[in-house]
Amino acid sequence: MKTRRTWRNRTDRPESGSGTLLGRVLAGVSGALRGRAGWTVGGVAVLVLALLGVWVFAGGGQEGPPDPRARQYKDVDACLLTDEKGIVTGAPAAPVWEGMQAASTETRVRVTYVPVVGEPSVDNARPFFNSLMQRKCDVVLAVGAPQVEAVRAGAKDHPKARFVVVDGAEAAGNVTVVKSGDGLEKAVAEAVVQAVKASGA
């Protein structure tokens, strides 16, 4: 008695689309063209259909519409300067990052962060701050004493940018101060939204 096998892999699922159609056409051509007279015609037909398949799989040289599920961001960047712990759960920057993400949802700005690696000092944090300004960050946030001081000191040299720092500084000019605590995430979100509006984005 023969045992009936059940295959549980991708080949179980019905196939559809241009790839399946191409396979059926190729099978039909190979079955219809027999004998010596059909070799040349069959070879040409298979070659043409194979090239057609490459064209179909490559998208036909046309770009499809953008994925409607993908968020369309503004050309605005909000960048966070943290200590070397980054944004892991429990780190001082974690609620700041959550607030930035909430602001990104509302304003469609891009958000990124950069951890300051090495000695926890203002001198060490300054090059990281400068790298954010070279990247043309429109809004710069900082958490942690060395990062906050580096941002506060450098903000005056970048009057077109907006800065949001957590504690340790006084609000002045283009620098906004938010206080740490239970409401930090919400305060950061509101500060980023206001900073984006103030930047004209």
N, C-alpha and C positions, 0 to 999 in steps of 0.2 A: 504494500500500500504506500502510495506516495504521500509524503508530508507536505502540506501546504505552508509555504513561508509567508510571513507578514513582515514587510520591510518598514522600519520606522526611521525614516530619514527624510531628507528634503525631497527625494523623488516621489514620496507618497502624495505630495500636494499637487493639485492641478496646476499645470503650467499655463501661462498666458502671456500676451504681449508680443512685441516684434521679434524677440529671440525665438519663440516657439514657432511663429509663422515662417521664419527663415529656415528653421530646421525641417519643417514639413515640405517646403518648396524644394530644398536640396534633396530630400528623400525621394520626392516625386521625380525630379530630374534624373537621379541615378537609376530609378526603376524603369523609366520610360525609354531611356536611350541605351539600347543594347547593340552589341555587334560592333564591327570595325567602323561602320559608317557613322556610328554615334559617338565614337571616342572624341573626335575633334570638337564637334558641336557641344557635346556634354562637358568637355573640359573648359571650354570658353564660358558656357553657361554657369558652371559651378564657380569659376573665377569671378565672373561678374556679380553673382549673387553673394559670394563671400565678401567682396568689396562693399556691396550694398549693406551687408550686415555690419561691417566695421563702421560705415557711415551712420547707420541707425543707432548702434550702440554708443557712438560718440555724440549723439544728440542731433545729428543732421546738420551740424554747423550752426545751430540756432540755440540761443540761450532761452531757457524757460523763464516764466515769471518768477519773481522773488517769492520765497516761502512766506506765506501770510502769517505763519506762526513766529517768524523771526522778528525780534524787536529791531526797529529802525532807530539807530542812535543819532543824536545831534553830534556835530563836530565840536564837542566840548568835553574836556577831561577834568575829572576831580580825582586828585591823587593824595594818598595818605602816607605819611611818614610815621613809622612805628619803631619800637625797639626790636631787638633781634628775635623776640618771640612771635612777631607777626600778628596774625589775626586768629590764632588758635583759640578754642574755647577756654575761657578763663583768663586770657591775656587782657591787659588794659585796653588794647585796641579793638577787641572783639565787638563791644557795643557800638563803637564808632563806625566800624565797617558795616554793621547791620543798619545803622542810620544812613550811611552813604548808599546802600543798596535800596533802601526805601525811597530816598531822594532820586535815585536813578530811575526807579519805576515811574515816579511822578513827572520827572523832567526829561527823561530819555538821554541823560548824559552818561558817558562812559566812566567807570570807576576802577581804579587800580590802587595797589599799595606797594610800598617799598620798605623793607626792614633795614634798619641801620645795624650792620654787622660789625662786631669788634668792640672797642672800648666805648662805654656809655658816657660820652663827653660831647660838649658842644662842638669842639674842633673836629671830632670824628663824624658828627652828624652833618656838618656844613657841606661837605662834598656831595652827600646824598641829596640834600636840599637843592644844591646847584644843579644836580642831574635832572631833578623834576622841572626846574625852570628851563633848562635846555630842551626838555621835551615839550615845552609850551603848555604845561598844565594851567588850566584856567582858574581852578580852585585847588588850593593846597591845604590839607589838614594835617595836624600834628598831635600826637599824644605821647606823653613821657617828657620829663623835664629837659633833657638835652635836645630833643627834637623840637619842642616848643620854643626853646630859646633860640635855636638856629633859625627857625621860621620867623620868629618875631624880629630878630636882628636883620634878616634878609628881606623882609616884606617891603621896607621903604625903598628898596632898589627896584621893585617891580610894581609900580603903582597901578598898572592895568589888571593885575591878577588880584584874586580875592583869597583871603586866608582865614582858616578856622582852627583855633587851637583849644586844647582841653586844659583848663586851669593854668596857673603859673604866669599869666601875663594880663595886661590891661588892654581892653578894647581901644583901638586907636586907628583912625584912617581906614585902611583896607583890611584890618585884622578884627575878627569877631572872636569872642571868648565864650565857650560853653563850659558849664560846670559838671564835674563828674558826679556820679550818683545814679539813683534809680531812673531818672528821666533823661539820661545821657543820650540814648539812642534817638529818642524823639527830638531832643534839642539839636542834635547833629543833623538830622534829616531836615528840620526847619531851617537851620543855618545854611545848609548847602543849597536848598531851594532859593533862599533869599540871595545867596552869593551868585547863583547862576542868573537870577533876574537882574541883579546889579551889574553883572558883566555884560548885559545886553544880549545874552544868548537866547 
